[in-house]
Each structure stands twice: as structure tokens, then as C-alpha cells.
């Protein structure tokens, strides 16, 4: 295999490894952020419970006032009953008194329910606070672990990046420009394997003559559909995977169509 192709393959492996470090570091940060967000949400829920308890207490005063008003109304009606002359007026006053008594009973039941609801909200708030304390303690411990994990990833990334940059210096400037352009435009995948005549970057069939050239490995060849640099390793019994697997569902058909419409000259002209 051409030495320059071998270097490009190794360069792609370095860049895929670097991307893996970045993705893992981001995953760790995202996990920690979600953990902290969950604790914050629980604390906010506890505050909502307390606010609801305050509202219930305020409504309790309103209900209590309504009951007191009904009691005063009964006293007034009872005084009137001493003054009425007819049976009809007497019966009407009795109905009003019964309605007022019913209102008092209703307010007493409402007051009891409001008190129970307020106590339940405060109890729930206390439970949430206790949970928050434990979760904050756990989150702090996990944060320390996350920081250490990210630090280790960054140290390993720095080592790989140094080796990558050293290898990049061994390649011609024009080839590096082309490679970097492909890496940017092709979602971090510039050098791919060709297997059974199919480019493992865009999954389009490579013309037979070009496939034979790639198999010989004497010169750098590009996929006519996506312009990625192709290489071939003769191992038909092994399950062939791209240098960095990419989910097919990630706009695969859209990308393949776009790549067909972009020629190699277009790619180079972008430089």
C-alpha cells in the first residue's frame, strides 16, 4: 500500500479517536448537568409546595370569615323570629336559618380539608428537601469524579493530538488541505474503506476500474460520489466496518444524494 495512503488512514484513526474523546467528555458534562438540573427541579417543587400551603392558609381565612358571617346571620334571623306575626314569615325565617346552618357546616368541612391539604403540602416540601440534601451530596461527589474523568480524557487527548499533528507534518500540504476539507464536510470521516466495491462512507457503488485501482493501493483514489479517500484491505472473511461507524439513520439518503451532486473539482475549489 502507498505510504501516503497508510499515513492518511492513520491520520483518520487519530481524528476519530480525538472525536471520541470529545464526545465522551461532552457526555460526562451532560450527565452531570442533567443531575444538577434534576436536583434543582426537586428544590423548585418543594418551594411550590410551600407556596401552595401559604395559599391554602389564605383561603382558610376567607372560608372562616364566611362561616362567621353565617353565624351572625343566624343571630339576626333569630331576633326577627321574635317579631314576626304570621306563620308564613316564621317558616321563611326558619328556612333561612337552616340554610345558614348548612353554610356553617360546609365551611367547617372546608376548613378541615384546607388544613389537611396545607399540612400535606408542607410535609411533601420537607420530604423533597430531605431528598435534595442527599442528592446534592451525591451530585457533589459525582461532580468530582466527572472532573477527574474529563481531566484524564483531556490528557489522553493531548497525547493523541500531538501524535496526530506530528503525522500531519509528514504529509504534503496540499494533501492535508484536502483531507481537512473532507473531514469538515463529511462529518469527521475523510478516509474510508471500500468493501465489495462499495464506499463505506456514502455506501455508493464504486466503478469497477476505480475499485481495482484502490485494491492495488499504488495511488490515492477518491469516491466519485462523496470524494472521500478510499483504501482497501484484503480480508473478505472479516466483517468490514468503516473507520468510524456512522448511524445510517443520520440523514443517510439525503447525504448520499448531496454527495453525488458534488464533484471532486467542487471540493478542491472550495479551498
C-alpha positions in Angstrom: 0.0 0.0 0.0 1.2 3.5 -0.8 2.9 5.1 2.2 0.9 8.3 1.8 -2.3 6.3 1.9 -1.1 4.5 5.1 -0.5 7.8 6.7 -3.9 9.1 5.7 -5.5 6.0 7.2 -3.6 6.5 10.5 -4.5 10.2 10.4 -8.2 9.3 10.1 -7.8 6.9 13.1 -6.3 9.7 15.2 -9.0 12.1 14.3 -11.7 9.5 15.0 -10.1 8.9 18.4 -10.0 12.6 19.1 -13.7 12.9 18.2 -14.4 10.0 20.6 -12.6 11.9 23.4 -14.6 15.0 22.7 -17.9 13.1 22.6 -17.1 11.2 25.9 -16.2 14.4 27.7 -19.4 16.1 26.5 -21.4 13.1 27.6 -19.9 13.3 31.1 -20.6 17.0 31.3 -24.2 16.5 30.0 -24.8 13.8 32.6 -23.6 16.0 35.4 -25.7 18.9 34.1 -28.8 16.7 34.0 -28.1 15.5 37.5 -27.8 19.1 38.8 -30.9 20.1 36.9 -32.9 17.3 38.5 -31.8 18.4 42.0 -32.8 22.0 41.1 -36.2 20.8 39.8 -36.8 19.0 43.0 -35.9 22.0 45.1 -38.2 24.1 42.9 -41.0 21.6 43.5 -40.5 21.9 47.3 -40.9 25.7 47.0 -44.1 25.3 45.0 -45.5 23.1 47.8 -44.7 25.7 50.4 -46.3 28.4 48.2 -49.4 26.3 47.8 -49.6 25.8 51.6 -49.5 29.6 52.0 -52.3 30.0 49.5 -54.4 27.4 51.4 -53.9 29.2 54.6 -55.0 32.4 53.0 -58.1 30.7 51.6 -58.7 29.3 55.1 -59.2 32.8 56.4 -61.7 33.6 53.7 -63.7 30.4 54.4 -63.6 31.1 58.2 -64.9 34.7 57.6 -67.8 33.2 55.5 -68.7 30.9 58.4 -68.6 33.7 60.9 -70.8 35.8 58.7 -73.4 32.9 58.5 -73.3 32.7 62.3 -74.1 36.4 62.6 -76.9 35.9 60.1 -78.4 33.2 62.3 -78.4 35.6 65.3 -80.2 38.3 63.3 -82.8 35.8 62.0 -83.5 34.5 65.5 -84.2 38.1 66.7 -86.5 38.6 63.7 -88.4 35.5 64.6 -89.5 37.1 67.9 -91.1 39.8 66.0 -92.9 38.1 63.2 -96.8 37.9 63.2 -97.6 35.3 60.6 -96.8 31.6 60.2 -95.6 32.2 56.6 -92.9 34.7 57.8 -92.0 32.3 60.6 -91.4 29.5 58.1 -89.4 31.7 55.8 -87.1 32.7 58.6 -86.6 29.1 59.7 -85.6 28.2 56.1 -83.0 31.0 56.1 -81.7 29.8 59.5 -81.4 26.2 58.2 -79.5 27.5 55.1 -77.2 29.5 57.3 -76.5 26.5 59.5 -75.8 24.4 56.4 -73.3 27.0 55.3 -71.6 26.9 58.7 -71.3 23.1 58.4 -69.9 23.4 54.9 -67.3 26.0 55.9 -66.3 23.7 58.9 -65.7 20.8 56.5 -63.9 23.1 54.0 -61.7 24.4 56.9 -60.8 20.9 57.9 -60.0 19.9 54.3 -57.9 23.0 53.7 -55.9 22.4 56.9 -55.2 18.8 55.9 -54.2 19.9 52.4 -51.8 22.6 53.8 -50.2 20.1 56.2 -49.8 17.6 53.3 -48.1 20.2 51.1 -45.7 21.2 53.9 -45.0 17.5 54.6 -44.2 16.9 50.9 -42.0 20.0 50.9 -40.0 18.6 53.8 -39.6 15.3 52.1 -38.4 16.9 49.0 -35.9 19.0 50.9 -34.5 15.8 52.5 -34.2 14.2 49.1 -32.4 17.3 47.8 -29.9 17.2 50.6 -29.0 13.6 49.7 -29.0 14.3 46.0 -26.8 17.4 46.4 -24.3 15.4 48.4 -24.3 12.7 45.7 -24.1 15.2 42.9 -21.1 16.9 44.6 -19.3 13.5 44.8 -20.2 12.7 41.2 -19.1 16.1 40.1 -15.6 15.5 41.5 -15.5 12.1 39.6 -16.7 13.8 36.4 -14.0 16.5 36.6 -11.3 13.8 37.1 -12.7 11.7 34.2 -12.7 14.8 31.9 -9.2 15.7 33.1 -7.9 12.2 32.2 -9.7 12.4 28.8 -8.1 15.7 28.1 -4.6 14.4 29.0 -5.1 11.4 26.7 -6.5 13.7 24.0 -3.4 15.9 24.2 -1.2 12.9 23.7 -3.2 11.7 20.7 -3.3 15.2 19.2 0.5 15.6 19.5 0.9 12.3 17.6 -1.7 13.4 15.1 0.0 16.7 14.4 3.4 15.0 14.0 1.9 12.6 11.4 0.2 15.5 9.6 3.6 17.2 9.2 4.7 14.2 7.2 2.0 14.7 4.6 2.2 17.2 1.7 0.4 20.5 2.4 -2.0 20.1 -0.5 -3.0 16.7 0.7 -3.5 17.9 4.2 -5.7 20.8 3.0 -7.8 18.3 1.0 -8.0 15.9 4.0 -9.0 18.7 6.4 -11.7 19.9 4.0 -13.1 16.4 3.6 -13.0 15.9 7.4 -15.1 19.0 7.9 -17.6 18.5 5.1 -18.0 14.7 5.6 -18.9 14.7 9.3 -15.4 13.7 10.5 -14.9 10.9 8.0 -12.4 11.7 5.3 -10.7 8.3 4.7 -12.9 5.2 4.4 -12.6 1.6 3.4 -14.1 0.2 0.2 -15.6 -3.2 0.6 -17.1 -5.4 -2.1 -17.0 -2.4 -4.4 -19.0 -0.2 -2.0 -17.7 3.0 -0.4 -18.2 2.7 3.4 -18.6 6.5 3.7 -21.6 7.1 1.4 -22.4 3.4 0.6 -22.5 4.0 -3.1 -21.0 1.5 -5.5 -17.5 2.4 -6.8 -16.9 1.8 -10.5 -15.1 -1.5 -11.1 -12.0 0.2 -12.7 -11.6 2.5 -9.8 -12.1 -0.3 -7.3 -9.3 -2.2 -8.9 -7.1 0.9 -8.6 -8.0 1.2 -4.9 -7.1 -2.5 -4.4 -3.7 -2.0 -5.9 -3.0 0.7 -3.4 -0.5 2.5 -5.6 -2.2 5.8 -5.7 -4.7 7.9 -3.8 -8.2 7.4 -5.1 -11.4 9.1 -4.2 -15.0 8.0 -4.2 -16.7 9.7 -7.2 -19.9 10.2 -5.1 -18.6 11.7 -1.8 -14.9 12.4 -2.7 -13.7 10.6 0.4 -10.3 9.0 0.1 -10.6 5.2 -0.4 -8.5 2.4 0.8 -8.7 -1.4 0.6 -7.7 -4.1 3.0 -8.0 -7.7 1.7 -9.8 -9.6 4.3 -13.0 -10.9 2.9 -13.8 -13.1 5.9 -13.9 -10.2 8.3 -17.0 -8.1 8.8 -16.0 -4.8 7.3 -16.6 -1.6 9.3 -15.9 2.0 8.4 -13.0 3.7 10.2 -15.6 5.4 12.4 -19.1 3.9 12.2 -21.9 6.3 11.5 -25.6 5.6 12.1 -27.4 5.1 8.8 -30.5 7.0 10.1 -28.4 10.2 10.3 -29.8 11.7 7.0 -28.1 8.9 5.1 -30.1 9.1 1.9 -30.0 12.9 1.9 -26.3 12.9 2.3 -25.7 10.3 -0.4 -27.8 12.4 -2.8 -25.9 15.6 -1.9 -22.5 13.9 -2.2 -23.4 12.6 -5.7 -24.0 16.2 -6.8 -20.7 17.5 -5.5 -17.7 16.7 -7.7 -14.1 16.5 -6.7 -13.4 19.7 -8.5 -16.0 21.5 -6.4 -14.4 20.2 -3.3 -11.0 21.4 -4.3 -12.3 24.8 -5.5 -13.7 25.4 -2.0 -10.2 25.5 -0.8 
